[in-house]
C-alpha cells in the first residue's frame, strides 16, 4: 500500500457542516465583541474626516491592538471594524 492514503479510522463521528457553522458563529461573536470595544474610537476618528489609512495609522500610534493581537493596523482592518459596528 505504499503511496496510498488510508481513510481515517477512529474518533467520534463528526458532522462537519455543524462544526463549520459553529466555528463561523464563534468568529462572528468575537468580531462583534471586538467591534463593541474598539468601534466607537474607530468611528470617531473616521467621522472626523480621516481616511481609513489615517485611522489605521492613529490606532497603531496609540498602541491599540488589532482583533488578533497585532500591533499594526491596516485600512482593511479599520474597514472591517466599521462594517461590524454598523
C-alpha positions as CSV (number, residue, x, y, z in Angstrom):
1,X,0.0,0.0,0.0
2,X,2.9,2.3,-0.5
3,X,1.8,5.8,-1.6
4,X,-1.9,5.1,-1.0
5,X,-3.8,7.1,1.6
6,X,-5.9,5.2,4.1
7,X,-9.2,6.5,5.3
8,X,-9.2,7.9,8.9
9,X,-10.5,5.3,11.3
10,X,-11.2,6.4,14.8
11,X,-12.5,9.1,16.9
12,X,-16.1,10.2,17.2
13,X,-18.3,10.7,14.1
14,X,-18.4,14.4,13.4
15,X,-20.9,16.4,11.4
16,X,-18.5,18.7,9.6
17,X,-21.3,21.1,8.5
18,X,-22.3,21.7,12.1
19,X,-18.7,22.3,13.1
20,X,-18.2,24.8,10.3
21,X,-21.5,26.6,11.4
22,X,-20.4,26.7,15.0
23,X,-17.0,28.0,14.2
24,X,-18.4,30.7,11.9
25,X,-20.8,31.8,14.7
26,X,-18.0,31.9,17.2
27,X,-15.9,34.1,14.9
28,X,-18.8,36.5,14.3
29,X,-19.5,36.7,18.0
30,X,-15.8,37.5,18.7
31,X,-15.8,40.1,15.9
32,X,-18.9,41.8,17.3
33,X,-17.3,41.9,20.8
34,X,-14.1,43.4,19.5
35,X,-16.0,46.0,17.4
36,X,-18.0,47.0,20.5
37,X,-14.7,47.7,22.3
38,X,-12.8,49.5,19.5
39,X,-15.7,50.5,17.3
40,X,-16.6,53.8,19.0
41,X,-13.0,55.1,18.7
42,X,-12.7,54.0,15.1
43,X,-16.0,55.6,14.2
44,X,-15.0,58.8,16.0
45,X,-11.7,59.0,14.0
46,X,-13.4,58.2,10.7
47,X,-16.2,60.7,11.3
48,X,-13.5,63.3,11.8
49,X,-12.7,63.2,8.2
50,X,-9.7,60.9,8.4
51,X,-9.2,58.3,5.6
52,X,-9.1,54.6,6.5
53,X,-5.3,54.6,6.3
54,X,-5.1,57.7,8.6
55,X,-7.3,56.0,11.1
56,X,-5.2,52.9,10.9
57,X,-2.0,55.0,11.5
58,X,-3.6,56.7,14.5
59,X,-4.7,53.4,16.1
60,X,-1.2,52.0,15.5
61,X,0.4,55.1,17.0
62,X,-1.8,54.8,20.1
63,X,-0.8,51.2,20.6
64,X,-4.3,49.8,20.2
65,X,-4.1,46.1,19.4
66,X,-5.9,44.5,16.5
67,X,-8.5,41.8,16.9
68,X,-5.8,39.2,16.6
69,X,-3.4,40.9,19.0
70,X,-1.3,42.6,16.3
71,X,0.3,46.0,16.7
72,X,-0.1,47.4,13.2
73,X,-3.5,48.4,11.9
74,X,-4.4,48.3,8.2
75,X,-7.1,50.2,6.3
76,X,-8.8,46.9,5.6
77,X,-8.9,46.1,9.4
78,X,-10.4,49.5,10.1
79,X,-13.0,48.9,7.3
80,X,-14.0,45.6,8.8
81,X,-14.4,47.1,12.3
82,X,-16.6,49.9,10.8
83,X,-18.7,47.2,8.9
84,X,-19.2,45.1,12.0
85,X,-20.0,48.1,14.3
86,X,-22.7,49.5,12.0
